[in-house]
Amino acid sequence: MTLNENAAAGTDSAPVDSDGDVVCDVHGPIVTVTLSNPLKRNAMSARMWRELPEVLAALAADPEGPGGGARR
C-alpha cells in the first residue's frame, strides 16, 4: 500500500508496480482508496486482495480519523 498525504491542491500518486497497487490519498478528512493495476486492465492481483482489507482496517482503527482530525 502507498499512502499519499496530499495538500488540497494534490500531487501525483506513487508509481504502480507490475502487480498493481492499493493507494490511499488523504485530503484532510477525506480518504480516496485507489485500486490500480493498469498493466492487467485494472484486474485485482492476489497481493491487492490481501492489502485491501488491511488498508480498510487501518483506516477504521485510526481514532483520529484520516488526516488527524477527530471523527464524529
N, C-alpha and C positions, 0 to 999 in steps of 0.2 A: 504494500500500500504506500502511496505517496500522499503526504499531507501538504497542501499549499495554503498558507495563511496570507491571503492577498488583501491589499487595501481595496477600498471601494472601486477605484479605477481598474483594478485587476491586473494580473500579469499572466504570462503563459504557464500552462501546466507542464509537469515534467514529461520527458520523452517516454514513449511507450516501448517496452521491450517486445521480443518476438512471442512471448507467452501472454501478452495482454497486461493490463494494469487496472487497478482499482485506485482512483484518485479522489481525494477529498479536498474540495476548495472551501475555505472558511471565509465568509464575508460578514463579520460581526456575528449576529445571532443566527445567520443562515448558513447551512452546510449543503453543498451540492456534491453528491457522490456520483462520479462518472465511471462507467464500465467501458473501457476502451481496448479493443483488440482489432485494429483496422487491417492487420495482415491476414486475419482469418474472418474478414467480413463481420467483425464485432461479435463472433461467437465466443461464449464464455469458456475459458480454459479451466482445467481442474484446479489450478492454482487460484484463479479468480473466484471459483466456487468456495474454496477454503478461506480465502481472505474476506469475502463479503460479510459473513456472519461475525467475524472478528471485528471488522470496521464498525458495523452497526452496534455491536455490543459495547465497544469502547465509547462510541458516541452516546449511547443510552446511559452508560455508567458514570459519565462525567457530571458531577454535581454542580459544577459551574456552568454547564451548557457550552455550546460551541462559542468560540471567541472569548471565553472567560466571563460571559455575562450570566447572571443568575436566571434560572428557569422560573416560570410562573406556573 
